[in-house]
């Protein structure tokens, strides 16, 4: 496609204004078709597609223990409703040899007599002593009478081998043979769906993520939102949720007016550095950078010629000026078609719909009028429409000249999404610096009735800083994400060629390149998930390009090692049968690994509900550590030469490990190369 940038667009069609409306109508129609198809698919799947958490081995075991508690309580306290009592399952202490730890927090508490403020000192002392004595008596009863009774009840369960009272907890050990039999059966029957539950059954969630601005290259800052949003969608879908992936493209606002103002001033000069024909995005990005710098330099000045020009040009765009619309249409097409789609394809990320801020241009008047009509917003003397934010301070939602701001378009978007998607939860995956903005959006949209109370969630993440602690920003001309991935893949490919050469491995160049791409992206991706999302990341190119330090490679290598071991053992899945005594030779590490596999559905529930992606990484790292301990201490030869029944048991264990690790890595959007 040939793009002309010399002067203003010469051929301005009178139809262009109607074109924008027609484009938006097409988008709306496609969204409605998408929603209808997705909901029909969801309904056809039925409730059995995602099993209850109580149906898996560990979940069913915990439910059985809860039943024991309720039965005991009904005998001890027949007058109390057992629904208010619950068992909590805690992590087993390292020095305890058990599978799960049971806590009954409700029964440790006792009612305390309140101390009246008007009571004299002696009365206060008496009440406090009585409360202390009652609490001590309650705790003594709990430890010496109730817990032993509960332990006896739990011991009668068929899957329990031993129950030990340890202070105020119970430590439960499962019967190893029945545990192995049940876990193997569950994992093998569910295949790639093992870990799915109905946690979010009936939930319809809009996930708003990525959201780059046109005329700027995507950079490292966009990577976090794009990856986190994509992974959260996959996790929620694994737990029965229906997600809509929405990319809210920044194609509107004052910054566009600044771009056109910069184009008028510096287009010829910038074209000498970045050819607009071959490098249109870099050409536009440099203009944007210069415009941003001009606005910044005028911030403290009384005279703001550039800033005023940018605002005036954006106002013309909002009024439907054909020249501004022509610029906007051209710049948007260049950004989305030539830049964004190329990056998303490489990242392997897709969206259900890409709806720019411009889509809501004719939808902002109604919610603004409703805010004023309902008394939720007021007009200031200058004409600006303001609301009270979460801190009781005024916040502009519409400028005095009728122009809009970010929050105006986001309010309109929330209302439109309610109409189009019918979602009951709106998730915004955006940096933590936007906490106030998303909080205000949730408050206003709930007051307008466009989202349920608490229906707007901010999945925040930390900034990506350079080694000097400064935020990396596209406004400062940060490099493009696609170029960075090219550099990372190039360094990885070079390292792989040397590695393969040293090991006497000969691979097709295309396979080497493919492996380098998978390893490099895995290296890059996992760096976003190894700590709490809110924590800031330090982006150091020297470390990022060092493939020897990536936890992703360790996990990928472990999966390949298990795959190779299974091939060497020579036991196919078709041969998997159960024979009595086949797990008798399991080591303690093998049993721990089996228990960890059984806990995978609980881990996915926790990771999904808490948005704690780092927990899934740690789960995988712990599993890989156990696998490699077994491989190192028990040796590959042992697994190959052991008796057939034992070999069958270990083959089933390693097959389950391979299946779960590969599934978990896929949920983190990390692939497995053919060789490392």
C-alpha positions as MATLAB code, in Angstrom:
seq = 'XXXXXXXXXXXXXXXXXXXXXXXXXXXXXXXXXXXXXXXXXXXXXXXXXXXXXXXXXXXXXXXXXXXXXXXXXXXXXXXXXXXXXXXXXXXXXXXXXXXXXXXXXXXXXXXXXXXXXXXXXXXXXXXXXXXXXXXXXXXXXXXXXXXXXXXXXXXXXXXXXXXXXXXXXXXXXXXXXXXXXXXXXXXXXXXXXXXXXXXXXXXXXXXXXXXXXXXXXXXXXXXXXXXXXXXXXXXXXXXXXXXXXXXXXXXXXXXXXXXXXXXXXXXXXXXXXXXXXXXXXXXXXXXXXXXXXXXXXXXXXXXXXXXXXXXXXXXXXXXXXXXXXXXXXXXXXXXXXXXXXXXXXXXXXXXXXXXXXXXXXXXXXXXXXXXXXXXXXXXXXXXXXXXXXXXXXXXXXXXXXXXXXXXXXXXXXXXXXXXXXXXXXXXXXXXXXXXXXXXXXXXXXXXXXXXXXXXXXXXXXXXXXXXXXXXXXXXXXXXXXXXXXXXXXXXXXXXXXXXXXXXXXXXXXXXXXXXXXXXXXXXXXXXXXXXXXXXXXXXXXXXXXXXXXXXXXXXXXXXXXXXXXXXXXXXXXXXXXXXXXXXXXXXXXXXXXXXXXXXXXXXXXXXXXXXXXXXXXXXXXXXXXXXXXXXXXXXXXXXXXXXXXXXXXXXXXXXXXXXXXXXXXXXXXXXXXXXX';
ca = [
       0.000    0.000    0.000;
       1.427    3.361   -0.981;
       0.987    6.158    1.566;
       1.386    9.813    0.659;
       2.370   12.188    3.460;
       3.175   15.337    1.515;
       0.808   18.066    2.653;
      -2.764   17.561    3.815;
      -4.820   14.732    2.266;
      -5.924   16.089   -1.093;
      -8.938   13.932   -1.866;
     -11.426   14.354    0.968;
     -14.625   12.518    0.200;
     -17.916   13.920    1.505;
     -18.726   10.287    2.289;
     -15.961   10.010    4.889;
     -18.062   11.245    7.770;
     -20.689    8.610    7.028;
     -17.921    6.028    6.657;
     -17.059    6.321   10.348;
     -20.662    5.653   11.326;
     -20.847    2.729    8.910;
     -17.636    1.215   10.298;
     -19.004    1.404   13.819;
     -22.289   -0.178   12.734;
     -20.348   -3.078   11.198;
     -18.363   -3.517   14.417;
     -21.546   -3.525   16.501;
     -23.185   -6.116   14.253;
     -20.100   -8.365   14.381;
     -20.001   -8.119   18.192;
     -23.657   -9.117   18.484;
     -23.044  -12.111   16.212;
     -19.997  -13.075   18.255;
     -21.881  -12.861   21.556;
     -24.775  -14.945   20.238;
     -22.421  -17.626   18.911;
     -20.329  -17.767   22.087;
     -23.342  -17.988   24.351;
     -24.893  -20.727   22.208;
     -21.614  -22.655   22.296;
     -21.425  -22.167   26.053;
     -24.992  -23.423   26.537;
     -24.436  -26.497   24.336;
     -21.386  -27.429   26.365;
     -23.608  -28.060   29.376;
     -22.809  -28.075   33.070;
     -20.771  -31.293   32.826;
     -18.025  -29.619   30.776;
     -16.404  -28.309   33.948;
     -16.618  -30.691   36.927;
     -17.162  -29.491   40.466;
     -14.049  -29.077   42.582;
     -15.608  -31.677   44.911;
     -15.423  -34.265   42.151;
     -11.641  -34.460   41.976;
      -9.586  -36.605   44.328;
      -8.405  -33.930   46.761;
     -11.649  -31.968   46.588;
     -13.725  -35.070   47.349;
     -11.391  -35.934   50.232;
     -11.745  -32.471   51.743;
     -15.521  -32.642   51.363;
     -15.584  -36.010   53.161;
     -13.568  -34.504   56.035;
     -16.006  -31.576   56.188;
     -18.901  -34.065   56.414;
     -17.158  -35.768   59.353;
     -16.922  -32.402   61.103;
     -20.597  -31.608   60.527;
     -21.721  -35.015   61.757;
     -19.659  -34.632   64.919;
     -20.990  -31.126   65.497;
     -24.575  -32.276   65.042;
     -24.028  -34.742   67.891;
     -22.079  -32.353   70.127;
     -24.190  -29.255   69.438;
     -27.544  -30.358   67.988;
     -29.002  -26.894   68.516;
     -26.412  -25.149   66.307;
     -26.595  -24.816   62.529;
     -23.576  -26.627   61.139;
     -23.450  -24.419   58.041;
     -21.676  -21.727   60.049;
     -18.808  -24.103   60.835;
     -16.059  -24.817   58.343;
     -12.708  -26.519   58.037;
      -9.696  -24.717   56.640;
      -6.950  -26.703   54.938;
      -3.522  -25.272   55.544;
      -0.061  -26.076   54.221;
       1.578  -28.973   56.019;
       4.651  -27.834   58.010;
       7.947  -29.004   56.530;
       8.828  -31.115   59.574;
       5.493  -33.012   59.496;
       5.057  -36.153   57.378;
       1.441  -35.734   56.280;
      -0.594  -34.900   53.175;
      -3.016  -32.221   54.394;
      -3.347  -30.096   57.525;
      -6.825  -29.527   59.024;
      -7.841  -26.449   61.020;
     -11.253  -25.748   62.602;
     -10.926  -22.021   63.429;
     -14.568  -21.488   64.431;
     -14.471  -23.885   67.369;
     -11.324  -22.372   68.875;
     -13.165  -19.141   69.592;
     -15.398  -18.450   72.569;
     -17.880  -15.670   73.191;
     -16.325  -12.806   75.129;
     -18.201  -10.580   77.536;
     -17.757   -6.964   76.413;
     -16.076   -4.630   78.897;
     -18.341   -1.577   79.518;
     -16.606    1.784   79.299;
     -18.362    2.989   82.441;
     -17.171    0.042   84.564;
     -14.636    0.768   87.297;
     -11.145   -0.722   87.244;
     -11.956   -3.730   89.443;
     -15.006   -4.632   87.336;
     -13.000   -4.387   84.106;
     -10.304   -6.632   85.593;
     -12.892   -9.207   86.702;
     -14.514   -9.371   83.238;
     -11.144   -9.695   81.515;
     -10.098  -12.523   83.842;
     -13.399  -14.333   83.215;
     -12.960  -13.991   79.464;
      -9.404  -15.312   79.728;
     -10.503  -18.274   81.862;
     -13.356  -19.120   79.474;
     -10.994  -18.913   76.518;
      -8.455  -21.206   78.211;
     -11.183  -23.712   79.081;
     -12.488  -23.635   75.524;
      -9.028  -24.218   74.106;
      -8.396  -27.096   76.528;
     -11.687  -28.734   75.489;
     -10.849  -28.179   71.824;
      -7.402  -29.766   72.075;
      -8.052  -32.625   74.490;
     -11.623  -33.608   73.650;
     -12.915  -32.283   70.350;
      -9.840  -32.755   68.143;
      -9.283  -36.386   69.227;
     -12.962  -37.109   68.509;
     -12.686  -35.489   65.074;
      -9.464  -37.413   64.401;
     -11.267  -40.667   65.185;
     -14.096  -39.747   62.777;
     -11.659  -38.876   59.978;
      -9.637  -42.065   60.585;
     -12.690  -44.122   59.590;
     -12.673  -42.685   56.065;
     -11.538  -45.287   53.489;
      -8.858  -43.098   51.902;
      -7.202  -42.119   55.211;
      -4.139  -43.983   56.475;
      -3.331  -41.939   59.576;
      -4.515  -38.859   61.522;
      -2.268  -37.123   64.009;
      -3.299  -34.434   66.519;
      -0.633  -31.733   66.439;
      -1.401  -28.872   68.800;
      -4.514  -27.165   67.449;
      -4.332  -28.909   64.056;
      -4.906  -32.339   62.585;
      -2.384  -33.748   60.127;
      -3.916  -36.308   57.764;
      -2.038  -38.895   55.674;
      -3.842  -40.509   52.746;
      -3.745  -44.219   51.987;
      -1.101  -44.333   49.270;
      -2.490  -47.064   47.030;
      -6.024  -45.670   46.823;
      -4.645  -42.159   46.318;
      -2.476  -43.280   43.394;
      -5.295  -45.278   41.841;
      -7.777  -42.387   42.052;
      -5.330  -39.729   40.839;
      -4.176  -41.757   37.839;
      -7.761  -42.543   36.869;
      -8.812  -38.887   37.149;
      -5.889  -37.456   35.169;
      -6.067  -40.072   32.421;
      -9.849  -39.806   32.034;
      -9.835  -35.999   31.780;
      -6.798  -35.780   29.527;
      -5.930  -32.195   28.628;
      -8.900  -30.910   30.646;
      -7.520  -32.062   33.993;
      -7.582  -29.070   36.330;
     -10.831  -27.636   34.940;
     -13.524  -26.867   37.526;
     -16.863  -25.034   37.640;
     -15.550  -22.221   39.861;
     -16.782  -19.518   37.431;
     -19.774  -21.343   35.976;
     -22.227  -18.710   34.715;
     -19.727  -15.841   34.859;
     -19.532  -13.612   31.775;
     -16.410  -11.499   31.944;
     -15.140   -8.728   29.694;
     -11.344   -8.626   29.855;
      -9.998   -5.300   28.614;
      -6.278   -5.660   27.919;
      -3.348   -4.558   25.750;
      -4.928   -1.271   24.544;
      -2.064    0.358   22.605;
      -2.369    3.827   21.094;
      -2.262    4.313   17.355;
       0.780    5.940   15.706;
       3.071    4.478   18.341;
       5.056    1.247   18.265;
       4.105   -1.386   20.814;
       6.803   -1.603   23.455;
       7.735   -3.563   26.575;
       5.104   -1.706   28.576;
       2.351   -3.219   26.405;
       3.766   -6.712   26.838;
       2.639   -6.977   30.460;
      -0.986   -6.068   29.818;
      -1.171   -8.262   26.700;
       0.313  -11.373   28.322;
      -1.426  -11.015   31.686;
      -4.807  -10.411   30.045;
      -4.389  -13.365   27.681;
      -3.342  -15.739   30.477;
      -6.170  -14.596   32.772;
      -8.658  -15.294   29.977;
      -7.350  -18.840   29.563;
      -7.426  -19.442   33.317;
     -10.993  -18.181   33.666;
     -12.112  -20.297   30.728;
     -10.529  -23.342   32.410;
     -12.750  -22.644   35.420;
     -15.991  -22.436   33.460;
     -16.083  -18.691   32.770;
     -17.159  -17.128   29.490;
     -14.692  -14.397   28.566;
     -14.767  -11.671   25.944;
     -11.329  -10.414   24.962;
     -11.573   -6.705   24.200;
      -8.751   -4.516   22.907;
      -9.617   -0.867   23.631;
      -7.400    0.813   21.011;
      -6.377    4.388   21.802;
      -7.385    6.050   18.550;
      -8.964    9.241   19.909;
      -8.125   12.091   22.239;
      -6.027   15.238   22.422;
      -2.849   13.306   21.622;
      -4.164   12.807   18.080;
      -4.545   16.567   17.712;
      -0.958   16.929   18.928;
       0.168   14.448   16.269;
      -1.442   16.425   13.459;
       0.049   19.641   14.855;
       3.466   17.932   14.901;
       2.916   16.706   11.339;
       2.264   20.266   10.172;
       5.517   21.456   11.742;
       8.074   18.670   11.355;
       6.934   16.120    8.753;
       9.601   17.066    6.175;
      12.393   17.007    8.747;
      11.336   13.671   10.281;
      10.916   12.090    6.817;
      14.667   12.518    6.272;
      15.321   10.183    9.242;
      12.376    7.771    8.867;
      11.109    7.211    5.355;
       7.291    7.392    5.581;
       6.960    4.865    2.758;
       9.069    2.060    4.246;
       8.864    2.983    7.951;
       5.482    4.678    8.429;
       5.098    3.679   12.099;
       8.545    4.967   13.079;
       7.804    8.148   11.124;
       4.554    8.706   13.028;
       6.059    7.678   16.377;
       8.834   10.264   16.034;
       6.273   12.957   15.233;
       4.323   11.898   18.310;
       7.460   12.057   20.450;
       8.237   15.589   19.269;
       4.660   16.671   19.885;
       4.715   15.271   23.429;
       8.001   17.042   24.122;
       6.535   20.332   22.866;
       3.497   20.004   25.159;
       5.766   19.203   28.090;
       8.009   22.212   27.444;
       4.977   24.539   27.324;
       3.492   23.246   30.560;
       4.844   26.069   32.746;
       4.576   28.755   30.070;
       1.832   31.350   29.700;
       1.991   31.009   25.927;
       1.081   27.532   24.645;
       0.944   27.736   20.842;
       1.573   24.040   20.183;
      -0.677   22.798   22.993;
      -3.511   25.079   21.901;
      -3.093   24.011   18.274;
      -3.279   20.310   19.250;
      -6.436   20.851   21.288;
      -8.056   22.806   18.474;
      -7.286   20.087   15.945;
      -8.752   17.376   18.162;
     -11.855   19.514   18.673;
     -12.181   19.656   14.869;
     -11.948   15.872   14.765;
     -14.749   15.521   17.322;
     -16.857   17.915   15.264;
     -16.442   15.712   12.195;
     -13.990   17.861   10.246;
     -13.283   15.912    7.062;
      -9.580   16.779    6.941;
      -9.020   15.546   10.491;
     -11.092   12.425    9.805;
      -8.972   11.647    6.748;
      -5.778   11.909    8.790;
      -7.294    9.797   11.558;
      -8.490    7.056    9.200;
      -5.089    6.804    7.505;
      -3.051    6.782   10.726;
      -5.328    4.219   12.377;
      -5.079    1.808    9.447;
      -1.290    2.058    9.412;
      -1.030    1.325   13.134;
      -3.499   -1.524   13.424;
      -2.795   -3.309   10.134;
       0.953   -2.842    9.852;
       2.040   -2.819   13.497;
      -0.393   -4.246   16.042;
      -1.653   -7.280   14.136;
       1.901   -8.290   13.276;
       2.920   -8.208   16.951;
      -0.210  -10.029   18.180;
       0.280  -12.794   15.622;
       3.833  -13.296   16.785;
       2.790  -13.305   20.438;
       0.032  -15.813   19.670;
      -2.601  -13.563   21.251;
      -6.043  -12.977   19.794;
      -8.985  -10.710   20.606;
     -12.684  -11.191   20.146;
     -13.009   -7.566   19.149;
     -10.760   -4.535   18.728;
     -12.883   -1.473   19.493;
     -11.164    1.892   19.402;
     -12.120    4.831   21.581;
     -13.644    6.370   18.443;
     -16.352    3.691   18.517;
     -17.879    5.468   21.521;
     -17.735    8.982   20.077;
     -21.494    9.200   19.454;
     -22.299    7.313   22.673;
     -20.893    9.733   25.246;
     -23.663   12.329   25.359;
     -26.247   10.028   26.943;
     -24.287    8.924   30.049;
     -23.056   12.512   30.560;
     -26.655   13.730   30.477;
     -27.678   10.960   32.878;
     -24.941   11.930   35.312;
     -26.223   15.499   35.364;
     -29.904   14.496   35.472;
     -29.379   12.059   38.359;
     -27.457   14.640   40.369;
     -24.246   12.622   40.175;
     -22.388   15.406   38.339;
     -22.574   19.204   38.400;
     -21.654   22.026   36.042;
     -18.943   24.396   37.201;
     -19.089   28.091   36.382;
     -16.799   27.620   33.421;
     -19.072   24.922   31.989;
     -17.049   21.794   32.836;
     -18.994   18.760   34.100;
     -17.477   17.350   37.296;
     -18.091   14.446   39.667;
     -16.795   13.629   43.124;
     -14.161   10.911   43.049;
     -13.528    8.237   45.694;
     -11.645   10.788   47.822;
     -14.395   13.417   47.686;
     -12.460   15.614   45.243;
     -13.911   17.023   42.022;
     -12.928   15.322   38.795;
     -13.701   16.540   35.271;
     -15.685   14.142   33.066;
     -16.428   16.667   30.307;
     -14.426   19.773   29.465;
     -15.884   23.281   29.422;
     -15.806   23.408   25.610;
     -17.752   20.128   25.407;
     -14.613   18.115   24.671;
     -14.052   14.725   26.242;
     -11.387   13.137   28.403;
     -10.339    9.505   28.961;
     -12.935    8.900   31.656;
     -15.736   10.150   29.365;
     -14.991    7.511   26.781;
     -14.499    4.779   29.386;
     -17.901    5.546   30.948;
     -19.509    5.313   27.509;
     -17.615    2.075   26.848;
     -18.898    0.478   30.074;
     -22.506    1.275   29.118;
     -22.056    0.047   25.549;
     -20.432   -3.191   26.704;
     -23.361   -3.870   29.005;
     -25.704   -3.539   26.027;
     -23.594   -5.599   23.620;
     -22.070   -8.313   25.805;
     -24.403   -8.653   28.778;
     -21.357   -9.306   30.979;
     -21.597   -9.246   34.769;
     -17.939   -8.483   35.394;
     -15.548   -5.997   33.789;
     -11.829   -6.641   34.205;
      -9.294   -3.968   33.240;
      -5.697   -5.207   32.923;
      -3.734   -1.991   33.194;
      -0.812   -0.519   35.160;
      -1.168    0.239   38.853;
      -0.730    3.963   38.194;
      -4.291    3.862   36.815;
      -5.768    2.776   40.175;
      -7.599    6.064   40.739;
      -8.943    6.146   37.182;
     -10.350    2.596   37.259;
     -11.730    3.130   40.771;
     -13.556    6.242   39.606;
     -14.841    4.448   36.509;
     -16.244    1.641   38.670;
     -17.890    4.125   41.037;
     -19.540    6.175   38.275;
     -20.630    3.191   36.176;
     -22.186    1.479   39.207;
     -24.066    4.665   40.141;
     -25.386    4.877   36.576;
     -26.481    1.233   36.758;
     -24.206    0.192   33.902;
     -22.233   -2.324   35.984;
     -23.092   -4.229   39.175;
     -21.673   -2.918   42.439;
     -18.096   -4.174   42.531;
     -18.413   -5.253   38.905;
     -15.325   -3.332   37.766;
     -12.035   -4.970   38.689;
      -8.611   -3.459   38.233;
      -5.986   -6.146   37.601;
      -3.028   -3.890   38.167;
       0.592   -4.568   37.422;
       3.858   -2.835   38.167;
       5.813   -0.673   35.810;
       8.735   -1.859   33.740;
      11.725    0.240   34.750;
      15.194    0.466   33.320;
      18.262   -0.285   35.430;
      18.294    3.333   36.654;
      14.807    2.917   38.106;
      13.122    5.071   35.449;
       9.848    4.035   33.839;
      10.158    2.869   30.247;
       7.560    4.777   28.230;
       6.610    4.996   24.576;
       6.287    8.740   25.096;
      10.051    8.810   25.541;
      10.655    6.904   22.342;
      11.135    3.398   23.762;
      11.994    0.767   21.173;
       9.443   -1.471   19.533;
       8.470   -4.805   21.086;
       8.778   -6.694   17.806;
      12.367   -5.487   17.329;
      13.250   -6.535   20.853;
      11.870  -10.050   20.282;
      13.950  -10.216   17.080;
      17.077   -9.419   19.113;
      16.185  -11.966   21.778;
      15.493  -14.698   19.212;
      18.734  -13.907   17.384;
      20.854  -14.265   20.528;
      18.990  -17.452   21.526;
      19.437  -18.979   18.062;
      23.154  -18.303   18.154;
      23.426  -19.965   21.589;
      21.427  -22.990   20.402;
      23.605  -23.482   17.321;
      26.700  -23.601   19.542;
      24.956  -25.897   22.030;
      23.780  -28.318   19.348;
      27.241  -28.299   17.781;
      28.895  -29.145   21.125;
      26.494  -32.075   21.593;
      26.882  -33.350   18.039;
      23.242  -32.577   17.199;
      22.287  -31.720   13.630;
      18.932  -29.998   13.155;
      17.259  -28.365   10.207;
      17.828  -24.556   10.291;
      14.047  -24.008   10.356;
      13.733  -26.212   13.457;
      16.599  -24.354   15.135;
      14.907  -21.030   14.377;
      11.556  -22.345   15.649;
      13.145  -23.583   18.877;
      14.902  -20.251   19.351;
      11.581  -18.408   18.925;
       9.829  -20.653   21.480;
      12.670  -20.498   24.019;
      13.180  -16.737   23.638;
       9.488  -15.952   24.084;
       9.215  -18.369   27.009;
      12.178  -16.591   28.590;
      10.486  -13.233   28.040;
       7.003  -14.323   29.111;
       7.855  -16.003   32.395;
       9.690  -12.899   33.609;
       6.232  -11.318   33.880;
       4.904  -14.096   36.119;
       7.650  -14.904   38.627;
       6.503  -12.317   41.182;
       3.302  -10.619   42.281;
       1.790   -8.667   39.392;
       1.847   -5.433   41.410;
       5.625   -5.542   41.781;
       7.682   -3.376   39.438;
       9.900   -5.177   36.960;
      13.432   -4.060   36.163;
      14.156   -4.430   32.473;
      17.839   -5.113   31.967;
      18.624   -6.133   28.340;
      21.822   -7.903   29.398;
      19.930  -10.158   31.811;
      16.916  -10.587   29.538;
      19.141  -11.816   26.716;
      20.938  -14.325   28.955;
      19.074  -17.552   28.250;
      20.979  -19.453   30.950;
      19.181  -17.581   33.755;
      15.574  -18.170   32.709;
      13.274  -20.337   34.837;
      11.282  -20.998   31.647;
      14.167  -22.995   30.166;
      14.401  -25.099   33.343;
      10.704  -25.969   33.079;
      10.831  -26.581   29.320;
      13.894  -28.790   29.783;
      12.132  -30.797   32.518;
       9.166  -31.504   30.254;
      11.532  -32.673   27.480;
      13.468  -34.812   29.959;
      10.267  -36.539   31.134;
       9.151  -37.023   27.525;
      12.472  -38.664   26.638;
      12.359  -40.858   29.749;
       8.879  -42.113   28.841;
      10.084  -42.974   25.334;
      13.082  -44.842   26.794;
      10.898  -46.761   29.266;
       8.814  -47.942   26.314;
       5.427  -48.072   28.065;
       2.558  -46.665   26.015;
      -0.645  -45.239   27.452;
      -2.565  -48.085   25.854;
      -0.754  -50.452   28.225;
      -1.720  -48.549   31.379;
      -3.502  -50.959   33.720;
      -3.806  -51.199   37.474;
      -2.277  -54.085   39.384;
      -2.215  -54.537   43.131;
       1.082  -53.578   44.698;
       2.346  -51.675   41.677;
       2.939  -48.497   43.724;
       4.601  -50.252   46.679;
       8.018  -49.277   45.346;
       7.142  -45.563   45.129;
       9.712  -43.408   46.882;
       8.669  -40.597   49.226;
       9.480  -38.119   46.444;
       7.227  -40.042   44.046;
       4.402  -39.924   46.602;
       4.906  -36.175   47.112;
       4.805  -35.720   43.345;
       1.573  -37.699   43.133;
      -0.014  -35.537   45.826;
       1.122  -32.404   44.001;
      -0.486  -33.657   40.790;
      -3.731  -34.323   42.660;
      -3.725  -30.718   43.908;
      -3.562  -29.201   40.408;
      -7.312  -28.309   40.252;
      -7.059  -26.535   43.631;
      -3.963  -24.664   42.427;
      -5.753  -23.466   39.285;
      -8.727  -22.308   41.348;
      -6.444  -20.346   43.666;
      -4.410  -18.824   40.837;
      -7.571  -17.839   38.940;
      -9.481  -16.336   41.847;
      -6.472  -14.522   43.360;
      -4.888  -13.488   40.021;
      -1.667  -14.900   41.511;
       0.086  -16.117   38.381;
       3.365  -16.422   40.285;
       1.768  -19.213   42.350;
       1.421  -21.338   39.214;
       5.090  -20.710   38.350;
       6.153  -21.780   41.847;
       3.954  -24.879   41.606;
       5.712  -25.829   38.368;
       9.157  -25.099   39.761;
       8.497  -27.306   42.787;
       7.206  -30.101   40.554;
      10.236  -29.828   38.263;
      12.549  -29.945   41.277;
      10.952  -33.197   42.499;
      11.137  -34.734   39.019;
      14.809  -33.884   38.637;
      15.606  -35.188   42.128;
      14.021  -38.505   41.162;
      15.842  -38.532   37.840;
      19.173  -37.738   39.467;
      19.053  -39.931   42.571;
      17.144  -42.895   41.151;
      18.695  -42.679   37.673;
      17.183  -43.233   34.268;
      18.622  -46.756   34.121;
      16.676  -47.786   37.214;
      13.354  -46.777   35.656;
      14.145  -48.689   32.471;
      15.332  -51.888   34.201;
      12.790  -52.153   37.050;
      10.125  -54.922   37.123;
       7.228  -54.441   34.728;
       4.579  -53.672   37.382;
       6.786  -51.020   38.998;
       7.777  -49.634   35.594;
       4.070  -49.340   34.754;
       3.432  -47.328   37.934;
       6.329  -44.947   37.317;
       5.413  -44.589   33.637;
       1.893  -43.548   34.661;
       3.380  -41.084   37.152;
       5.751  -39.542   34.604;
       2.993  -39.440   31.980;
       0.776  -37.519   34.417;
       3.645  -35.147   35.240;
       4.234  -34.512   31.541;
       0.535  -33.850   30.962;
       0.095  -31.468   33.912;
       3.333  -29.542   33.373;
       2.602  -29.056   29.682;
      -0.951  -27.920   30.474;
       0.205  -25.483   33.155;
       2.894  -24.020   30.899;
       0.324  -23.642   28.104;
      -1.883  -21.686   30.532;
       1.112  -19.393   31.045;
       1.368  -19.184   27.235;
       4.718  -21.008   27.171;
       5.366  -23.647   24.496;
       7.764  -26.600   24.502;
      10.576  -26.695   21.890;
      11.677  -29.925   20.237;
      15.079  -29.613   21.875;
      17.041  -27.316   24.186;
];
